[in-house]
Amino acid sequence: MENNLIPLLPAAEVLLTALTVLVMDLYLREEEKGILAWIGFLGLAIAGGMSLFLWGGREALFGEALRVENFSLFFMLLFLTAAAVTILLSVSYIEEAAIRAGEFYALILFSVFGMILMAAAEDLILFFLGFETMSIAVYILTGMWRERSEASEAAMKYFLVGAFAAGFLLYGIALIYGATGGSTNLGRVAAILSQPKDQWPLLLLAGVFLLFVGLAFKAAAAPFHFWVPDVYEGAPTPVAGFMSVAVKAAAFAAWARIFLHRLSPLQGDWTLPLKVLAILTMTVGNLLAISQSSVKRMLAYSSIAHAGYLLIALVVGGEMGGQALLFYLLSYTAMALGAFGVLGSLKEGAKDNEAYRDLAGLGFKRPFLGAAMALFMLSLAGFPPLGGFTGKFYLFRAAIVAGHLDLAIIGAINSLLSVVFYLKVIVAMYMEQGGAEGKPFSRAPYLYLAVAACLIGTIYLGIFPSAALDLSLKSFASLR
């Protein structure tokens, strides 16, 4: 059977760019390696253009192992955008930290390639290959700052926990392979689940449960969240931001395709456990964030709480839940990447300034960065009219319409609880003195450009959400 390989062009372009960056890194002098960032950025932009060109198409490749439709293209564009912003945020950071530029940018691109495979995979083996490609690249990125012992420790912790999660996934896939008579295709699994419930193999249900646990690890859902604060704190700040949005989005893309689409007959069985998981994740993330003295650790616990909000969409299911999930991922990407970007601007030489006291007076020393950080914090807390408010509104609305009023109320209470630690950042920036100076525009123009792009996205998604909501709905509906 012949395959139309055109839908693979975005992924192929990302892989080719990664290899180009690696090869050029061998031949460029140290002072010339700044061009590698622009090669990576250009490759991502070309891949984004290819994804837009493919929009509206629907192709299945390699015997239904890979499917490229609006859903996978939506996540391709999200991953490509997150990676492009991360590269802009990293230019000045990796120069100061003496991180090897070629390896850094190539690993960002390799991780995006794995994410694309995860979002488009209709076969569990291909999904696992994408999962491991992404994970291995991010493990190395976490420990790229070799002179910093915390980075090495974080990379080792992440590797060990990631190996544990991969074991759950692989054992789950093995059980599904046995239950389906030698197939790992999600279409085959869906066909078995279309039969009466009493005919479902117990082995298949056990495999699905292990998949569930493996994805919960990668999404940092409680009680599988314990690795997040230490890993984010030890990783370079732009990498922590990239992990908080892109890796999380890849996990939820897989969750949506596998569970909300192919395994939807099981929704009645997982609704209660998933609801408990969502409540636990939101509450644990927000409660532990309050006591942190490091803004970076606070943002790490905040990312756990936002994973809990995203789990609400999985509880709701259907097109309403899918629309809320995709839109919230868009808004979270803008505000979280922007917040980590501002935090990265405080770096001075070999020191990461990431405590609340380091932000003291930033609103007056660097007015743009201070104002941007304030808006990102307000958006993460859910203040109107910013993207975080709109995202939470549609999440909680979907929960209420689906009959989960209790979940919406607990989510709203958690959102109010988060105001405590988000406003603490604003208080430090505008009501305290001292702290780090923050980089001026002349020293980090690309960082300012990336923060500005995130700020525009945060405001736009809050004030004019209709186009993004429509895009989210159409993207999720393309799975049907």
Backbone hydrogen bonds, N-H to C=O, Kabsch-Sander energy under -0.5 kcal/mol:
donor,donor_aa,acceptor,acceptor_aa,energy
5,L,3,N,-0.9
8,L,5,L,-1.7
9,L,6,I,-2.2
12,A,8,L,-2.7
13,E,9,L,-2.8
14,V,10,P,-2.0
15,L,11,A,-2.2
16,L,12,A,-2.7
17,T,13,E,-2.3
18,A,14,V,-2.2
19,L,15,L,-2.2
20,T,16,L,-2.3
21,V,17,T,-2.6
22,L,18,A,-2.0
23,V,19,L,-2.4
24,M,20,T,-2.8
25,D,21,V,-1.8
26,L,22,L,-0.7
26,L,23,V,-1.1
27,Y,23,V,-0.6
27,Y,24,M,-1.0
28,L,24,M,-1.8
32,E,29,R,-1.6
33,K,29,R,-0.5
33,K,30,E,-1.1
35,I,32,E,-1.5
36,L,33,K,-1.3
37,A,34,G,-0.8
38,W,34,G,-0.7
39,I,35,I,-2.0
40,G,36,L,-2.5
41,F,37,A,-2.5
42,L,38,W,-2.7
43,G,39,I,-2.5
44,L,40,G,-2.1
45,A,41,F,-2.2
46,I,42,L,-2.6
47,A,43,G,-2.3
48,G,44,L,-2.2
49,G,45,A,-2.2
50,M,46,I,-2.2
51,S,47,A,-2.1
52,L,48,G,-2.2
53,F,49,G,-2.0
54,L,50,M,-1.8
55,W,51,S,-0.6
55,W,52,L,-0.8
57,G,54,L,-2.2
59,E,68,V,-2.3
61,L,66,L,-3.1
65,A,61,L,-1.3
65,A,62,F,-0.5
66,L,61,L,-1.8
67,R,120,A,-2.8
68,V,59,E,-2.9
69,E,67,R,-0.7
73,L,69,E,-2.4
74,F,70,N,-2.5
75,F,71,F,-1.7
76,M,72,S,-2.2
77,L,73,L,-2.4
78,L,74,F,-1.8
79,F,75,F,-2.9
80,L,76,M,-2.8
81,T,77,L,-2.3
82,A,78,L,-2.4
83,A,79,F,-2.5
84,A,80,L,-2.3
85,V,81,T,-2.6
86,T,82,A,-2.2
87,I,83,A,-2.2
88,L,84,A,-1.9
89,L,85,V,-2.4
90,S,86,T,-1.3
91,V,87,I,-1.0
91,V,88,L,-0.5
94,I,90,S,-2.8
95,E,91,V,-0.9
96,E,92,S,-1.8
97,A,93,Y,-2.1
98,A,94,I,-0.6
98,A,95,E,-0.5
99,I,94,I,-2.0
104,F,100,R,-2.1
105,Y,101,A,-2.7
106,A,102,G,-2.1
107,L,103,E,-2.3
108,I,104,F,-1.8
109,L,105,Y,-1.9
110,F,106,A,-2.7
111,S,107,L,-2.4
112,V,108,I,-1.7
113,F,109,L,-2.1
114,G,110,F,-2.0
115,M,111,S,-2.1
116,I,112,V,-2.4
117,L,113,F,-1.8
118,M,114,G,-2.1
119,A,115,M,-2.3
120,A,116,I,-1.6
121,A,117,L,-1.4
122,E,65,A,-3.0
123,D,65,A,-1.1
124,L,184,T,-2.7
127,F,123,D,-2.4
128,F,124,L,-2.2
129,L,125,I,-2.1
130,G,126,L,-2.2
131,F,127,F,-2.5
132,E,128,F,-2.5
133,T,129,L,-2.3
134,M,130,G,-2.5
135,S,131,F,-2.5
136,I,132,E,-2.8
137,A,133,T,-1.6
138,V,134,M,-2.1
139,Y,135,S,-2.6
140,I,136,I,-1.9
141,L,137,A,-2.1
142,T,138,V,-2.2
143,G,139,Y,-1.1
144,M,141,L,-1.4
146,R,144,M,-1.8
148,R,145,W,-1.7
149,S,147,E,-0.6
151,A,148,R,-0.7
152,S,148,R,-1.3
153,E,149,S,-2.3
154,A,150,E,-2.5
155,A,151,A,-2.5
156,M,152,S,-2.1
157,K,153,E,-2.4
158,Y,154,A,-2.7
159,F,155,A,-2.5
160,L,156,M,-2.4
161,V,157,K,-2.5
162,G,158,Y,-2.8
163,A,159,F,-2.4
164,F,160,L,-1.7
165,A,161,V,-2.5
166,A,162,G,-2.7
167,G,163,A,-1.9
168,F,164,F,-1.7
169,L,165,A,-2.2
170,L,166,A,-2.9
171,Y,167,G,-2.6
172,G,168,F,-2.3
173,I,169,L,-2.6
174,A,170,L,-2.3
175,L,171,Y,-2.2
176,I,172,G,-2.2
177,Y,173,I,-2.6
178,G,174,A,-2.0
179,A,175,L,-2.4
180,T,176,I,-2.1
181,G,178,G,-0.9
182,G,177,Y,-2.9
183,S,177,Y,-0.7
186,L,122,E,-3.0
189,V,185,N,-1.7
190,A,186,L,-2.5
191,A,187,G,-1.9
192,I,188,R,-1.7
193,L,189,V,-2.0
194,S,190,A,-0.9
195,Q,192,I,-1.3
199,Q,196,P,-2.2
200,W,197,K,-1.6
205,L,201,P,-1.5
206,A,202,L,-2.1
207,G,203,L,-2.0
208,V,204,L,-2.3
209,F,205,L,-2.1
210,L,206,A,-1.9
211,L,207,G,-2.0
212,F,208,V,-2.4
213,V,209,F,-2.1
214,G,210,L,-2.4
215,L,211,L,-2.4
216,A,212,F,-1.8
217,F,213,V,-1.9
218,K,214,G,-1.6
219,A,215,L,-2.4
220,A,216,A,-0.6
220,A,217,F,-1.0
221,A,216,A,-2.5
224,F,221,A,-2.5
228,V,225,H,-2.1
231,V,227,W,-1.9
232,Y,228,V,-2.9
233,E,229,P,-2.3
234,G,230,D,-1.9
235,A,231,V,-2.0
239,V,236,P,-0.6
240,A,236,P,-2.3
241,G,237,T,-2.2
242,F,238,P,-2.2
243,M,239,V,-2.8
244,S,240,A,-2.2
245,V,241,G,-1.2
246,A,242,F,-2.1
247,V,242,F,-1.0
248,K,243,M,-1.1
249,A,245,V,-2.4
250,A,246,A,-2.4
251,A,247,V,-2.0
252,F,248,K,-2.2
253,A,249,A,-2.2
254,A,250,A,-2.1
255,W,251,A,-2.2
256,A,252,F,-2.5
257,R,253,A,-2.4
258,I,254,A,-2.8
259,F,255,W,-2.2
260,L,255,W,-1.3
261,H,256,A,-1.1
262,R,257,R,-2.1
263,L,258,I,-2.1
264,S,261,H,-1.0
266,L,263,L,-2.1
267,Q,264,S,-2.1
269,D,266,L,-1.4
270,W,266,L,-1.5
271,T,267,Q,-1.5
274,L,270,W,-2.7
275,K,271,T,-2.3
276,V,272,L,-2.4
277,L,273,P,-2.3
278,A,274,L,-2.5
279,I,275,K,-2.4
280,L,276,V,-2.7
281,T,277,L,-2.5
282,M,278,A,-2.5
283,T,279,I,-2.4
284,V,280,L,-2.7
285,G,281,T,-2.1
286,N,282,M,-2.2
287,L,283,T,-2.6
288,L,284,V,-2.3
289,A,285,G,-1.4
290,I,286,N,-1.1
291,S,287,L,-0.6
292,Q,289,A,-1.2
295,V,354,E,-2.9
296,K,354,E,-1.0
298,M,294,S,-2.3
299,L,295,V,-2.6
300,A,296,K,-1.6
301,Y,297,R,-2.6
302,S,298,M,-2.5
303,S,299,L,-2.0
304,I,300,A,-1.3
305,A,301,Y,-2.1
306,H,302,S,-2.4
307,A,303,S,-1.6
308,G,304,I,-1.5
309,Y,305,A,-1.7
310,L,306,H,-2.2
311,L,307,A,-1.7
312,I,308,G,-0.8
312,I,309,Y,-0.9
313,A,309,Y,-0.7
313,A,310,L,-0.7
314,L,310,L,-1.0
315,V,311,L,-2.0
316,V,312,I,-2.2
317,G,313,A,-2.5
321,G,317,G,-1.8
322,G,318,G,-2.4
323,Q,319,E,-2.6
324,A,320,M,-2.1
325,L,321,G,-2.3
326,L,322,G,-2.4
327,F,323,Q,-2.4
328,Y,324,A,-2.3
329,L,325,L,-2.0
330,L,326,L,-1.7
331,S,327,F,-2.3
332,Y,328,Y,-2.9
333,T,329,L,-2.1
334,A,330,L,-1.7
335,M,331,S,-2.2
336,A,332,Y,-2.6
337,L,333,T,-1.8
338,G,334,A,-1.7
339,A,335,M,-1.9
340,F,336,A,-2.4
341,G,337,L,-2.0
342,V,338,G,-2.3
343,L,339,A,-2.0
344,G,340,F,-2.2
345,S,341,G,-1.1
346,L,343,L,-1.3
347,K,344,G,-1.4
348,E,351,K,-2.4
351,K,348,E,-2.0
353,N,351,K,-0.7
354,E,352,D,-1.0
356,Y,293,S,-1.9
358,D,355,A,-0.7
359,L,355,A,-0.6
359,L,356,Y,-1.3
360,A,357,R,-0.9
361,G,428,A,-1.7
362,L,359,L,-2.2
363,G,429,M,-1.1
364,F,361,G,-1.4
365,K,361,G,-2.2
366,R,362,L,-2.8
370,G,366,R,-2.8
371,A,367,P,-2.6
372,A,368,F,-2.7
373,M,369,L,-2.6
374,A,370,G,-2.3
375,L,371,A,-2.1
376,F,372,A,-2.4
377,M,373,M,-2.5
378,L,374,A,-2.4
379,S,375,L,-2.3
380,L,376,F,-2.6
381,A,377,M,-1.9
382,G,378,L,-0.9
382,G,379,S,-0.6
383,F,378,L,-2.8
386,L,383,F,-1.5
387,G,458,T,-1.7
389,F,383,F,-0.6
389,F,386,L,-0.6
390,T,386,L,-1.8
391,G,387,G,-2.6
392,K,388,G,-2.2
393,F,389,F,-2.7
394,Y,390,T,-2.1
395,L,391,G,-1.8
396,F,392,K,-3.0
397,R,393,F,-2.4
398,A,394,Y,-2.0
399,A,395,L,-2.0
400,I,396,F,-2.2
401,V,397,R,-2.6
402,A,398,A,-1.9
403,G,400,I,-1.4
404,H,399,A,-3.4
408,A,404,H,-1.8
409,I,405,L,-2.4
410,I,406,D,-2.4
411,G,407,L,-2.3
412,A,408,A,-2.3
413,I,409,I,-2.4
414,N,410,I,-2.3
415,S,411,G,-2.1
416,L,412,A,-2.1
417,L,413,I,-2.2
418,S,414,N,-1.9
419,V,415,S,-0.6
419,V,416,L,-1.0
420,V,417,L,-1.3
422,Y,418,S,-1.9
423,L,419,V,-2.5
424,K,420,V,-0.8
425,V,421,F,-0.7
425,V,422,Y,-0.7
426,I,422,Y,-1.1
427,V,423,L,-2.7
428,A,424,K,-2.0
429,M,425,V,-2.0
430,Y,426,I,-2.0
431,M,427,V,-2.5
432,E,428,A,-0.8
436,A,358,D,-1.9
439,K,345,S,-1.6
443,R,440,P,-1.1
444,A,440,P,-1.4
448,Y,444,A,-1.9
449,L,445,P,-2.0
450,A,446,Y,-2.3
451,V,447,L,-2.7
452,A,448,Y,-2.5
453,A,449,L,-2.1
454,C,450,A,-2.3
455,L,451,V,-2.4
456,I,452,A,-2.5
457,G,453,A,-2.2
458,T,454,C,-2.4
459,I,455,L,-2.3
460,Y,456,I,-2.9
461,L,457,G,-2.4
462,G,458,T,-0.8
463,I,459,I,-2.3
464,F,460,Y,-3.0
469,L,465,P,-2.8
470,D,466,S,-2.5
471,L,467,A,-2.3
472,S,468,A,-2.5
473,L,469,L,-2.4
474,K,470,D,-2.5
475,S,471,L,-2.3
476,F,472,S,-2.3
477,A,473,L,-2.5
478,S,474,K,-1.1
479,L,476,F,-1.7
480,R,477,A,-1.5
